[in-house]
Amino acid sequence: MNTQARTAADLQVAAALFRGLADPTRLAILRRLTAGEARVADLTTELALAQSTISGHLACLRDCGLVTARPDGRQMFYALARPELLDLLTSAEQLLHATGQQIALCPVYGTQPR
């Protein structure tokens, strides 16, 4: 595979990573897991979301290799799979802080109504 094709493939994979992170619930779960492992019950209580919602998003994050699960008896404890994810989330928060409301005001991806 030539360099240009490899770069295009790498960009596709990077875009898939960011699509996986593009959900507020998944980001909330990941942010919580930066503090340490948690069970589904912990996440449902702390994030005030339904168990089915949390479980579905955890399955997505596991499928993407971003979260691991450790069984302990009848319980499953979830944790960040890679320490680099903490670095990525920290960098994203720093970038958001530095850009202020510019991202929220973006006409394509922003959070403000058009």
Residue frames as a rotation matrix with the C-alpha (Angstrom) as fourth column:
MET 1
0.587 0.809 0.000 0.00
0.809 -0.587 0.000 0.00
0.000 0.000 -1.000 0.00
ASN 2
-0.194 -0.689 0.698 1.45
0.611 -0.642 -0.464 3.37
0.768 0.337 0.545 -0.97
THR 3
-0.861 -0.271 -0.430 1.92
0.508 -0.469 -0.723 6.21
-0.005 -0.841 0.541 1.53
GLN 4
-0.787 0.607 0.106 -1.06
-0.564 -0.779 0.276 8.21
0.250 0.157 0.955 0.26
ALA 5
0.012 0.810 -0.587 -3.41
-0.225 0.574 0.787 5.22
0.974 0.123 0.190 0.51
ARG 6
-0.305 -0.195 -0.932 -2.08
0.782 0.507 -0.362 4.36
0.543 -0.839 -0.002 3.97
THR 7
-0.995 -0.060 -0.077 -2.60
0.092 -0.844 -0.529 7.94
-0.034 -0.533 0.845 5.11
ALA 8
-0.433 0.901 -0.030 -6.17
-0.681 -0.305 0.666 7.90
0.591 0.309 0.746 3.78
ALA 9
0.100 0.445 -0.890 -6.83
0.250 0.855 0.455 4.62
0.963 -0.268 -0.026 5.59
ASP 10
-0.657 -0.411 -0.632 -5.32
0.710 -0.056 -0.702 6.01
0.253 -0.910 0.329 8.80
LEU 11
-0.921 0.350 0.168 -7.57
-0.369 -0.924 -0.101 9.07
0.120 -0.155 0.981 8.52
GLN 12
-0.084 0.923 -0.377 -10.61
-0.398 0.316 0.861 6.83
0.913 0.222 0.341 8.10
VAL 13
-0.049 -0.004 -0.999 -9.71
0.713 0.700 -0.038 4.97
0.699 -0.714 -0.031 11.29
ALA 14
-0.917 -0.305 -0.257 -9.09
0.398 -0.661 -0.636 8.25
0.024 -0.686 0.727 13.13
ALA 15
-0.631 0.759 0.163 -12.47
-0.612 -0.616 0.497 9.54
0.477 0.214 0.853 11.96
ALA 16
0.105 0.658 -0.746 -14.09
0.093 0.740 0.666 6.33
0.990 -0.139 0.017 13.25
LEU 17
-0.527 -0.370 -0.765 -12.46
0.788 0.124 -0.603 6.93
0.318 -0.921 0.227 16.65
PHE 18
-0.993 0.114 -0.036 -13.87
-0.093 -0.930 -0.357 10.43
-0.074 -0.351 0.934 16.83
ARG 19
-0.263 0.947 -0.185 -17.32
-0.512 0.026 0.859 9.22
0.818 0.321 0.478 15.71
GLY 20
-0.021 0.198 -0.980 -17.16
0.572 0.807 0.151 6.75
0.820 -0.557 -0.130 18.59
LEU 21
-0.669 -0.309 -0.676 -16.38
0.739 -0.372 -0.562 9.60
-0.078 -0.875 0.477 20.95
ALA 22
-0.892 0.245 0.379 -19.00
-0.027 -0.868 0.496 11.92
0.451 0.432 0.781 19.43
ASP 23
0.114 0.966 -0.232 -21.81
0.335 0.183 0.924 10.92
0.935 -0.183 -0.303 21.77
PRO 24
-0.033 -0.124 0.992 -22.36
-0.698 -0.708 -0.112 12.89
0.716 -0.696 -0.063 25.01
THR 25
0.858 0.374 0.352 -23.28
-0.512 0.575 0.638 9.74
0.037 -0.728 0.685 26.94
ARG 26
0.724 -0.658 -0.208 -20.14
0.564 0.738 -0.370 7.90
0.397 0.150 0.905 25.85
LEU 27
-0.117 -0.778 0.618 -18.06
0.051 -0.626 -0.778 10.92
0.992 -0.060 0.113 26.77
ALA 28
0.330 0.310 0.891 -19.73
-0.837 -0.341 0.428 11.08
0.437 -0.887 0.147 30.19
ILE 29
0.999 0.011 -0.035 -18.97
0.003 0.925 0.379 7.40
0.037 -0.379 0.925 30.75
LEU 30
0.363 -0.931 0.029 -15.35
0.636 0.225 -0.738 7.84
0.681 0.287 0.674 29.69
ARG 31
-0.053 -0.347 0.936 -14.96
-0.403 -0.851 -0.338 10.95
0.914 -0.395 -0.095 31.84
ARG 32
0.702 0.366 0.610 -16.29
-0.700 0.201 0.685 9.01
0.128 -0.909 0.398 34.84
LEU 33
0.934 -0.338 -0.112 -13.94
0.342 0.940 0.013 6.10
0.101 -0.051 0.994 34.11
THR 34
0.191 -0.897 0.399 -10.95
0.022 -0.403 -0.915 8.45
0.981 0.184 -0.057 34.22
ALA 35
0.137 -0.069 0.988 -11.54
-0.922 -0.375 0.101 8.44
0.363 -0.924 -0.115 38.00
GLY 36
-0.747 -0.412 0.521 -11.33
-0.577 0.792 -0.201 4.64
-0.330 -0.451 -0.829 38.15
GLU 37
-0.889 0.372 -0.268 -13.27
0.100 0.727 0.679 1.55
0.448 0.577 -0.683 37.31
ALA 38
-0.563 0.790 0.244 -17.03
-0.739 -0.350 -0.575 1.36
-0.369 -0.504 0.781 37.78
ARG 39
-0.732 0.466 0.496 -19.94
0.482 0.870 -0.105 -1.05
-0.481 0.162 -0.862 37.51
VAL 40
-0.578 0.628 0.521 -23.02
0.456 -0.281 0.844 -0.44
0.676 0.726 -0.124 35.36
ALA 41
0.372 0.758 -0.536 -24.96
0.876 -0.097 0.472 0.20
0.306 -0.645 -0.700 38.58
ASP 42
-0.168 -0.521 -0.837 -22.44
0.705 -0.657 0.268 2.89
-0.689 -0.545 0.478 39.59
LEU 43
-0.950 -0.257 0.176 -22.68
0.298 -0.589 0.751 4.56
-0.089 0.766 0.636 36.19
THR 44
-0.235 0.935 0.267 -26.49
0.656 -0.050 0.753 4.51
0.718 0.352 -0.601 36.11
THR 45
0.452 0.373 -0.810 -26.61
0.880 -0.332 0.338 6.21
-0.143 -0.866 -0.478 39.51
GLU 46
-0.261 -0.690 -0.676 -23.86
0.548 -0.682 0.484 8.74
-0.794 -0.244 0.556 38.85
LEU 47
-0.986 -0.160 0.043 -24.99
0.118 -0.494 0.862 9.66
-0.117 0.855 0.506 35.33
ALA 48
-0.368 0.927 -0.076 -28.75
-0.283 -0.189 -0.940 9.35
-0.886 -0.325 0.332 36.02
LEU 49
-0.315 0.221 -0.923 -29.31
-0.938 0.076 0.339 7.21
0.145 0.972 0.183 32.94
ALA 50
0.732 0.665 0.146 -31.11
-0.673 0.739 0.007 3.94
-0.103 -0.104 0.989 32.33
GLN 51
0.133 -0.667 0.733 -29.20
-0.286 0.682 0.673 0.69
-0.949 -0.299 -0.101 32.73
SER 52
0.533 0.120 0.838 -29.96
0.651 0.574 -0.496 -0.26
-0.540 0.810 0.228 29.13
THR 53
0.976 -0.195 0.101 -28.52
-0.095 -0.789 -0.607 3.05
0.198 0.582 -0.789 27.91
ILE 54
0.389 -0.873 0.294 -25.32
-0.831 -0.194 0.522 2.63
-0.398 -0.447 -0.801 29.90
SER 55
0.170 -0.307 0.937 -24.95
0.045 0.952 0.303 -1.02
-0.984 -0.009 0.175 28.85
GLY 56
0.813 0.197 0.549 -25.40
0.535 0.122 -0.836 -0.19
-0.231 0.973 -0.006 25.17
HIS 57
0.843 -0.531 0.085 -22.80
-0.454 -0.787 -0.419 2.56
0.289 0.314 -0.904 25.26
LEU 58
0.229 -0.776 0.587 -20.37
-0.703 0.286 0.652 0.38
-0.674 -0.562 -0.480 27.22
ALA 59
0.455 -0.020 0.890 -20.77
0.424 0.884 -0.197 -2.32
-0.783 0.467 0.410 24.58
CYS 60
0.952 -0.108 0.286 -19.90
0.209 -0.453 -0.867 0.22
0.223 0.885 -0.408 21.88
LEU 61
0.597 -0.758 0.263 -16.87
-0.800 -0.589 0.117 1.43
0.066 -0.280 -0.958 23.83
ARG 62
0.219 -0.485 0.846 -15.72
-0.314 0.786 0.532 -2.16
-0.924 -0.383 0.020 24.41
ASP 63
0.709 0.111 0.697 -16.16
0.551 0.531 -0.644 -3.02
-0.441 0.840 0.316 20.73
CYS 64
0.885 -0.387 0.257 -13.97
-0.101 -0.700 -0.707 -0.02
0.454 0.600 -0.659 19.87
GLY 65
0.237 -0.837 -0.494 -11.30
0.749 0.481 -0.455 -1.17
0.618 -0.262 0.741 22.33
LEU 66
-0.153 -0.268 0.951 -11.65
-0.204 -0.933 -0.296 1.94
0.967 -0.240 0.088 24.49
VAL 67
0.139 0.301 0.943 -13.02
-0.985 -0.058 0.164 0.21
0.104 -0.952 0.288 27.61
THR 68
-0.658 -0.327 -0.678 -12.23
-0.237 0.945 -0.225 -3.09
0.714 0.013 -0.700 29.26
ALA 69
0.463 0.813 0.352 -14.42
-0.716 0.109 0.690 -5.22
0.522 -0.572 0.633 31.51
ARG 70
-0.715 -0.688 -0.128 -13.20
-0.416 0.565 -0.713 -7.18
0.563 -0.456 -0.689 34.51
PRO 71
0.328 0.870 -0.367 -15.54
-0.123 0.425 0.897 -9.76
0.937 -0.249 0.246 36.03
ASP 72
-0.834 -0.448 0.321 -15.67
-0.392 0.072 -0.917 -10.05
0.388 -0.891 -0.236 39.80
GLY 73
-0.704 0.647 0.293 -18.21
0.154 0.542 -0.826 -12.63
-0.693 -0.537 -0.481 40.87
ARG 74
0.029 0.828 0.560 -21.54
0.932 0.180 -0.315 -11.62
-0.362 0.531 -0.766 39.33
GLN 75
0.713 0.198 -0.672 -20.39
0.106 -0.979 -0.176 -8.06
-0.693 0.054 -0.719 38.73
MET 76
0.316 -0.611 0.726 -18.47
0.930 0.046 -0.366 -6.52
0.190 0.790 0.583 35.87
PHE 77
0.408 -0.286 -0.867 -16.10
0.331 -0.839 0.432 -3.62
-0.851 -0.464 -0.248 36.45
TYR 78
0.713 -0.081 0.697 -15.36
0.674 -0.198 -0.712 -1.30
0.196 0.977 -0.087 33.53
ALA 79
0.303 -0.700 -0.647 -12.19
0.295 -0.577 0.762 0.75
-0.906 -0.422 0.032 33.06
LEU 80
0.657 -0.220 -0.721 -10.38
-0.694 -0.549 -0.465 2.73
-0.294 0.806 -0.514 30.40
ALA 81
0.932 -0.278 0.233 -8.51
0.337 0.900 -0.276 0.34
-0.133 0.336 0.932 28.15
ARG 82
0.132 -0.902 0.412 -5.65
0.861 -0.102 -0.498 2.69
0.491 0.420 0.763 27.32
PRO 83
0.021 -0.180 -0.983 -4.04
0.778 -0.615 0.129 5.47
-0.628 -0.768 0.127 29.38
GLU 84
-0.894 -0.378 0.241 -3.68
0.438 -0.621 0.650 7.48
-0.096 0.687 0.720 26.15
LEU 85
-0.114 0.939 0.325 -7.44
0.748 -0.134 0.650 7.98
0.653 0.317 -0.687 26.21
LEU 86
0.469 0.198 -0.861 -7.08
0.806 -0.494 0.326 10.06
-0.361 -0.846 -0.391 29.37
ASP 87
-0.546 -0.748 -0.378 -4.50
0.447 -0.641 0.624 12.20
-0.709 0.172 0.684 27.56
LEU 88
-0.754 0.320 0.574 -6.85
0.541 -0.193 0.819 12.62
0.372 0.928 -0.028 24.58
LEU 89
0.311 0.939 -0.144 -9.78
0.845 -0.204 0.495 13.66
0.436 -0.275 -0.857 26.78
THR 90
0.231 -0.322 -0.918 -7.60
0.684 -0.618 0.388 16.08
-0.692 -0.717 0.078 28.73
SER 91
-0.822 -0.567 0.050 -6.29
0.403 -0.518 0.754 17.61
-0.402 0.640 0.655 25.50
ALA 92
-0.394 0.767 0.507 -9.84
0.695 -0.113 0.710 17.94
0.601 0.632 -0.489 24.16
GLU 93
0.538 0.595 -0.598 -10.97
0.843 -0.399 0.361 19.74
-0.024 -0.698 -0.716 27.32
GLN 94
-0.192 -0.696 -0.692 -7.97
0.504 -0.675 0.539 22.09
-0.842 -0.245 0.481 27.06
LEU 95
-0.881 -0.098 0.462 -8.79
0.469 -0.292 0.833 22.79
0.053 0.951 0.303 23.41
LEU 96
0.056 0.985 0.166 -12.43
0.822 -0.140 0.552 23.49
0.566 0.106 -0.817 24.23
HIS 97
0.443 0.034 -0.896 -11.38
0.742 -0.574 0.345 25.83
-0.503 -0.818 -0.280 27.01
ALA 98
-0.545 -0.785 -0.294 -8.95
0.436 -0.565 0.700 27.64
-0.716 0.253 0.651 24.68
THR 99
-0.842 0.234 0.487 -11.50
0.437 -0.233 0.868 28.12
0.317 0.944 0.094 21.90
GLY 100
-0.830 0.552 -0.083 -14.25
-0.328 -0.601 -0.729 29.28
-0.452 -0.577 0.680 24.20
GLN 101
0.049 0.981 0.185 -17.64
-0.159 0.191 -0.969 29.35
-0.986 0.018 0.165 22.52
GLN 102
-0.354 -0.219 -0.909 -16.31
-0.879 -0.256 0.403 29.06
-0.321 0.942 -0.102 18.96
ILE 103
-0.992 -0.011 -0.128 -17.03
-0.056 0.934 0.352 25.33
0.116 0.357 -0.927 18.74
ALA 104
-0.482 0.873 -0.077 -20.51
0.524 0.217 -0.823 25.75
-0.702 -0.438 -0.562 20.24
LEU 105
0.147 0.529 -0.836 -21.24
-0.307 -0.779 -0.547 28.44
-0.940 0.337 0.048 17.65
CYS 106
-0.863 -0.505 -0.021 -19.97
-0.198 0.300 0.933 26.41
-0.465 0.809 -0.359 14.67
PRO 107
-0.154 0.885 -0.439 -22.76
-0.948 -0.258 -0.186 26.43
-0.278 0.387 0.879 12.07
VAL 108
-0.076 0.101 -0.992 -22.16
-0.611 0.781 0.126 22.77
0.788 0.616 0.002 11.13
TYR 109
-0.211 -0.138 -0.968 -21.30
0.404 0.889 -0.215 21.00
0.890 -0.436 -0.132 14.40
GLY 110
-0.830 -0.202 0.521 -22.12
-0.291 -0.640 -0.712 23.55
0.477 -0.742 0.472 17.08
THR 111
-0.715 0.542 -0.441 -24.60
0.699 0.563 -0.442 23.17
0.009 -0.624 -0.781 19.88
GLN 112
-0.631 0.475 -0.614 -26.40
-0.096 -0.833 -0.545 26.48
-0.770 -0.285 0.571 19.31
PRO 113
0.242 0.778 0.580 -29.60
0.665 0.302 -0.683 26.56
-0.706 0.551 -0.444 17.23
ARG 114
-0.717 -0.512 0.473 -29.18
0.684 -0.385 0.620 28.08
-0.135 0.768 0.626 13.79
